[in-house]
Amino acid sequence: MDYDWSPHSLRHWFATTALSNGLPLLDVSRWLGHKSIKETADTYGHLTPDSTGQAVKVMGLALTRHRADVVLT
């Protein structure tokens, strides 16, 4: 298989792959050398995984621990 990738397409592939797999937007922005995270977010933000489900899990666990601490003290 022959690939004809330009430096720009490799850069785009890197950013797309990194963000689609959960690497932090800020880190990818720095690695790409963007002047601001806004540039990265405007271009690739739609690729970042939805964190709502993870936020619900984290907050549920924190509330459970808090309730346990209150009961035990």
Secondary structure, 3 states (H helix, E strand, C coil): CCCCCCHHHHHHHHHHHHHHCCCCHHHHHHHHCCCCHHHHHHHHHHHCCCCHHHHHHHHHHHHHHHHHHHHHC
